[in-house]
Amino acid sequence: MSRAIHLQPCFILHTRAFSNSSLILEGFTRDYGRIGLLAKGIKRPKSMLRGIVQPFVPLLVSWVGRNDLVTLTHAEIQHMQKSPKGNQLLSGLYLNELTLRLLHRFDPHPDLFDHYAHTIETLGHSLDERVLRHYEKNLLEELGYGLSLRKDSQGNAIQGDGFYRFDHEQGFISIQGQSNSESVAWIFQGASLQAFAQDDLSHESALRDAKRLIRLALQPLLAGKPLNSRELFV
């Protein structure tokens, strides 16, 4: 028997064509995680959903079905807010692609959904890279790959004046300065790690290091397949 879900908070991450008049939507819902929605007839000129179901718009959606692909039966705008434009739009596309790539269908992450909603709302007003880094950090934690930013691989507290090499398996390994034998791309100053742990990326050096660290941390999860949106946005 099909299951009916009513008025679930949702954002559209991606759309693709399905027949001449329909679309398959990849949605991120608060209580059901990522879902595949078949929007029948949505491309027809008289469709009531055509101008509503768009990325970056906070929606309430209803559907029926039990399989990986359920059928959209209703959608309405939850509340009005500014959508990302320009470089903010590119950041939003990156956010959507990253979320789509890493979340599994019907695996709920309500806290992450709320964080996503806040990030999209912020990008509607300004381009603030800090909110992207905070979202990425939160995403890693939700998936069980959180960064241990307060202690090194030996369990010792990260020191602000220390240097640490990031390792996917061991975490942050304390080293003696930036040795020439080490790859600089994998080395971080303790002060930057402390700042990221406290969600304080007000200094440019900490923000740069957070971006570099996140890219390294995401490598194994993306399995070597680059994000298309990253080619557009630095």
C-alpha positions as CSV (number, residue, x, y, z in Angstrom):
1,M,0.0,0.0,0.0
2,S,1.3,3.4,-0.9
3,R,2.2,5.8,1.9
4,A,1.0,9.4,1.9
5,I,3.2,12.2,3.4
6,H,1.7,15.6,3.8
7,L,3.3,19.1,3.9
8,Q,6.9,18.1,4.6
9,P,9.5,20.9,4.7
10,C,11.7,20.5,1.6
11,F,14.3,22.1,-0.6
12,I,14.9,21.0,-4.2
13,L,18.5,20.0,-4.8
14,H,18.3,19.0,-8.5
15,T,15.9,18.4,-11.3
16,R,16.1,16.3,-14.5
17,A,13.7,15.6,-17.3
18,F,11.3,12.7,-17.3
19,S,9.1,12.4,-20.4
20,N,7.9,15.4,-22.3
21,S,5.9,16.9,-19.4
22,S,7.4,15.6,-16.2
23,L,10.4,16.0,-14.0
24,I,12.3,14.0,-11.4
25,L,13.2,16.1,-8.5
26,E,15.8,15.4,-5.9
27,G,14.6,16.9,-2.7
28,F,16.1,17.3,0.8
29,T,13.3,17.0,3.4
30,R,13.6,17.6,7.1
31,D,12.2,14.4,8.4
32,Y,12.8,11.9,5.6
33,G,16.2,13.0,4.2
34,R,16.9,13.0,0.5
35,I,14.0,11.8,-1.6
36,G,13.3,11.3,-5.3
37,L,10.0,13.0,-6.4
38,L,8.2,12.3,-9.7
39,A,6.5,15.6,-10.6
40,K,4.0,14.5,-13.2
41,G,2.9,17.2,-15.8
42,I,4.9,19.9,-14.1
43,K,6.4,21.2,-17.5
44,R,3.0,21.8,-18.9
45,P,2.2,25.6,-19.2
46,K,-0.9,25.3,-17.0
47,S,0.8,23.4,-14.2
48,M,0.2,25.1,-10.9
49,L,3.6,23.7,-9.6
50,R,5.7,25.0,-12.5
51,G,6.7,28.3,-10.9
52,I,6.8,27.0,-7.3
53,V,9.1,24.0,-7.3
54,Q,12.5,25.7,-7.7
55,P,15.8,25.3,-6.0
56,F,16.6,27.4,-2.9
57,V,12.8,28.0,-2.2
58,P,11.6,26.7,1.2
59,L,8.7,24.4,0.3
60,L,6.1,22.2,1.9
61,V,5.6,19.1,-0.2
62,S,3.3,16.1,-0.2
63,W,3.8,12.8,-1.9
64,V,2.5,9.3,-2.2
65,G,4.5,6.1,-2.6
66,R,7.0,3.7,-0.9
67,N,9.7,3.2,-3.4
68,D,12.9,5.2,-4.1
69,L,10.9,7.4,-6.4
70,V,7.6,8.7,-5.0
71,T,5.0,10.8,-6.7
72,L,4.6,14.5,-5.8
73,T,1.0,15.4,-5.1
74,H,1.2,18.9,-3.8
75,A,3.8,21.7,-3.2
76,E,3.5,25.2,-1.7
77,I,6.0,27.9,-0.7
78,Q,6.6,27.7,3.1
79,H,7.7,31.3,3.3
80,M,9.2,34.0,1.0
81,Q,12.9,34.7,1.1
82,K,15.5,36.0,-1.2
83,S,17.2,33.5,-3.5
84,P,20.9,33.5,-4.0
85,K,22.1,35.5,-7.0
86,G,25.5,35.9,-8.8
87,N,28.4,34.4,-6.8
88,Q,25.9,33.5,-4.1
89,L,24.0,31.4,-6.6
90,L,27.2,29.5,-7.5
91,S,27.8,28.8,-3.8
92,G,24.2,27.5,-3.6
93,L,24.8,25.2,-6.5
94,Y,27.9,23.9,-4.8
95,L,25.9,23.3,-1.6
96,N,23.2,21.4,-3.5
97,E,25.6,19.2,-5.4
98,L,27.6,18.4,-2.3
99,T,24.4,17.5,-0.3
100,L,23.1,15.5,-3.2
101,R,26.3,13.5,-3.6
102,L,26.8,12.7,0.1
103,L,23.3,12.0,1.5
104,H,21.6,8.7,1.0
105,R,17.9,8.6,0.2
106,F,15.5,8.3,3.1
107,D,18.2,8.9,5.7
108,P,16.9,11.7,7.8
109,H,19.2,14.5,9.1
110,P,16.8,17.1,10.6
111,D,19.6,19.2,12.2
112,L,21.5,19.2,9.0
113,F,18.3,20.3,7.2
114,D,17.9,23.2,9.5
115,H,21.6,24.2,9.0
116,Y,21.1,23.9,5.2
117,A,18.0,26.2,5.4
118,H,20.0,28.8,7.4
119,T,22.9,28.7,4.9
120,I,20.6,29.2,1.9
121,E,18.8,32.1,3.7
122,T,22.2,33.7,4.4
123,L,23.4,33.3,0.8
124,G,20.2,35.1,-0.3
125,H,21.6,38.3,1.3
126,S,25.4,38.1,1.0
127,L,28.3,35.9,0.0
128,D,29.8,34.7,3.3
129,E,32.2,31.8,2.9
130,R,32.1,31.2,6.6
131,V,28.6,29.8,6.3
132,L,29.7,27.3,3.7
133,R,32.6,26.1,5.8
134,H,30.3,25.7,8.8
135,Y,27.8,23.7,6.7
136,E,30.5,21.5,5.3
137,K,31.8,20.8,8.8
138,N,28.3,20.0,10.0
139,L,27.7,17.7,7.1
140,L,30.9,15.7,7.8
141,E,29.8,15.3,11.5
142,E,26.3,14.2,10.4
143,L,27.8,11.5,8.2
144,G,30.1,10.2,10.9
145,Y,33.3,11.8,9.5
146,G,33.6,14.7,11.9
147,L,36.9,16.5,12.3
148,S,38.6,16.2,15.7
149,L,39.8,19.8,15.9
150,R,40.5,20.0,19.6
151,K,42.9,17.0,20.1
152,D,45.7,15.5,18.0
153,S,46.1,11.8,17.1
154,Q,47.7,11.1,20.5
155,G,44.8,12.7,22.5
156,N,46.8,15.8,23.4
157,A,45.1,19.2,23.1
158,I,45.8,21.1,19.9
159,Q,48.3,23.9,20.5
160,G,47.9,27.2,18.8
161,D,51.6,27.5,18.0
162,G,52.0,23.9,16.9
163,F,51.8,22.4,13.4
164,Y,49.8,19.3,12.5
165,R,49.6,17.1,9.5
166,F,46.1,15.9,8.6
167,D,45.5,12.2,8.0
168,H,42.1,10.8,7.1
169,E,42.5,7.8,9.4
170,Q,44.5,9.3,12.3
171,G,43.3,12.9,12.4
172,F,45.9,15.6,13.2
173,I,49.5,14.4,13.8
174,S,51.8,16.7,15.6
175,I,54.9,17.6,13.7
176,Q,58.0,19.8,14.4
177,G,57.4,22.8,12.2
178,Q,56.8,22.7,8.5
179,S,59.3,20.1,7.5
180,N,60.4,20.1,3.9
181,S,59.6,16.4,3.8
182,E,56.0,17.1,4.4
183,S,53.4,18.2,1.8
184,V,52.5,21.7,2.8
185,A,48.9,21.1,1.6
186,W,48.3,18.7,4.4
187,I,49.9,20.8,7.2
188,F,47.9,23.2,9.4
189,Q,48.8,25.6,12.2
190,G,47.1,24.8,15.5
191,A,45.6,28.3,15.8
192,S,43.5,27.7,12.6
193,L,42.3,24.4,13.9
194,Q,41.4,26.0,17.3
195,A,39.5,28.7,15.5
196,F,37.5,26.2,13.3
197,A,36.7,24.2,16.4
198,Q,35.1,27.3,17.9
199,D,33.4,28.2,14.6
200,D,35.4,31.4,14.5
201,L,36.6,32.1,11.0
202,S,36.8,35.8,11.3
203,H,40.6,35.8,10.4
204,E,41.5,35.3,6.7
205,S,44.2,32.7,7.5
206,A,41.7,30.6,9.5
207,L,39.1,30.8,6.7
208,R,41.7,29.8,4.1
209,D,42.9,26.9,6.2
210,A,39.3,25.7,6.8
211,K,38.6,25.7,3.1
212,R,41.8,23.7,2.4
213,L,41.0,21.2,5.3
214,I,37.4,20.6,4.1
215,R,38.6,19.8,0.6
216,L,41.0,17.3,1.9
217,A,38.4,15.8,4.3
218,L,35.9,15.4,1.4
219,Q,38.3,13.6,-1.0
220,P,37.6,10.0,0.1
221,L,33.8,10.7,0.4
222,L,33.7,12.0,-3.2
223,A,35.7,8.9,-4.4
224,G,37.8,11.0,-6.7
225,K,34.9,12.3,-8.7
226,P,35.1,16.1,-8.7
227,L,32.1,18.4,-8.1
228,N,30.9,20.1,-11.2
229,S,29.9,23.2,-9.3
230,R,33.4,23.6,-7.9
231,E,34.7,24.3,-11.4
232,L,32.5,27.4,-11.5
233,F,33.1,28.6,-8.0
234,V,36.5,29.0,-6.3
